[in-house]
């Protein structure tokens, strides 16, 4: 048994318990920010306004990450599609960190011939195209 307290008298006991149980999701997202690949430990700031600005940017990045992951998972569930997980098994609930990892070899390059420049995308597999299609036209446009 444990005690949960709130300063919001409008919340029901069930709502308070639900919020408490969902706390792990938020903790997981902040674990993402602390991940070494995010490279925040390499930034040294002294000015309070700059620290606040960095925190705001980090929260915005976390929000965009969460919304994109949610959207992809929602579209995978709706379409019945899957992507390959880290364990080489199909999944409809990939993390966006894993999806970014899958895109790591995609490169854009330009070929200049005379006065013409042609831009090409290399290493865009069928699975990556499927992910872009599920995310929607703005994502596909970036890689076309």
C-alpha positions in Angstrom: 0.0 0.0 0.0 1.2 3.5 -0.8 -0.1 7.1 -0.7 -0.7 9.3 -3.7 -1.4 12.9 -3.1 -2.5 15.8 -5.4 -3.2 19.5 -5.1 -6.0 19.1 -7.6 -9.3 18.3 -5.8 -11.1 17.8 -9.0 -9.2 14.6 -9.9 -10.8 11.3 -9.0 -8.9 8.5 -7.2 -8.9 6.4 -10.4 -7.5 9.3 -12.5 -4.7 9.9 -10.0 -3.8 6.3 -10.1 -3.9 6.3 -13.9 -1.6 9.3 -14.0 0.8 7.6 -11.5 0.9 4.4 -13.6 1.7 6.4 -16.8 4.7 8.1 -15.1 7.0 5.4 -16.5 6.3 6.5 -20.0 7.5 10.0 -19.2 10.5 8.7 -17.4 11.4 6.6 -20.4 11.3 9.7 -22.6 13.6 11.6 -20.3 15.9 8.5 -20.4 16.0 9.2 -24.1 17.3 12.7 -23.5 20.0 11.4 -21.2 21.2 8.8 -23.8 24.8 9.3 -24.8 23.7 9.5 -28.5 21.8 12.7 -27.7 25.2 14.3 -26.7 23.8 16.8 -24.2 26.6 16.1 -21.8 29.0 17.8 -24.2 27.2 21.1 -24.0 28.4 23.5 -21.3 26.2 26.6 -20.6 26.4 29.2 -17.8 23.8 31.8 -18.9 20.3 31.0 -17.4 18.5 32.1 -20.6 20.7 29.7 -22.7 20.1 26.8 -20.3 16.3 27.5 -20.6 16.5 27.7 -24.4 18.4 24.4 -24.5 15.9 22.8 -22.2 13.0 24.1 -24.5 14.7 22.7 -27.6 15.2 19.4 -25.9 11.6 19.2 -24.9 10.5 20.1 -28.4 12.8 17.4 -29.8 11.3 14.9 -27.4 7.8 16.0 -28.4 8.5 15.6 -32.1 10.1 12.3 -31.5 7.1 11.0 -29.5 4.5 12.3 -32.0 6.4 10.8 -34.9 6.8 7.5 -33.1 3.1 7.5 -32.2 2.1 8.4 -35.8 4.2 5.6 -37.3 2.9 3.0 -34.8 -0.6 4.1 -35.4 -0.2 3.8 -39.2 1.5 0.4 -38.8 -1.4 -0.8 -36.7 -4.0 0.7 -39.1 -2.5 -0.9 -42.2 -1.5 -4.2 -40.6 2.1 -3.6 -41.8 5.3 -4.3 -39.8 8.9 -3.4 -39.9 12.0 -5.4 -39.0 13.0 -5.0 -35.3 16.5 -5.1 -33.9 16.0 -8.9 -33.3 15.2 -9.3 -37.0 11.5 -10.0 -36.2 8.5 -8.1 -37.5 7.1 -5.5 -35.2 4.3 -2.9 -35.4 5.8 -1.0 -32.5 9.3 0.2 -33.4 11.0 3.0 -31.5 11.8 6.0 -33.5 15.4 5.6 -32.4 15.5 2.3 -34.2 13.8 3.8 -37.3 16.5 6.5 -37.3 19.1 3.8 -37.0 17.6 2.1 -40.0 18.0 5.3 -42.0 21.7 5.8 -41.1 23.0 4.7 -44.5 20.7 6.8 -46.6 22.6 9.5 -48.4 21.8 12.3 -50.8 24.4 13.0 -53.4 24.5 15.3 -56.5 26.0 14.5 -59.9 27.0 17.5 -62.0 27.2 17.1 -65.7 27.8 20.2 -67.7 25.2 22.8 -66.5 22.9 20.1 -65.0 22.8 18.9 -61.5 21.0 15.7 -60.6 20.3 14.9 -57.0 20.0 11.2 -56.0 19.1 9.3 -52.9 21.2 6.2 -52.2 20.5 3.2 -49.9 16.7 3.8 -49.6 15.4 0.3 -49.2 11.8 -0.9 -49.8 11.3 -1.1 -46.0 12.4 2.5 -45.6 10.2 3.6 -48.5 7.3 1.9 -46.7 8.1 3.8 -43.5 8.1 7.1 -45.4 4.8 6.2 -47.1 3.2 5.4 -43.7 4.4 8.7 -42.3 2.9 10.6 -45.2 3.6 12.8 -48.2 5.8 15.4 -46.3 8.2 12.6 -45.3 8.2 11.0 -48.8 8.8 14.4 -50.4 12.0 14.9 -48.4 13.4 11.7 -49.8 12.2 12.0 -53.4 
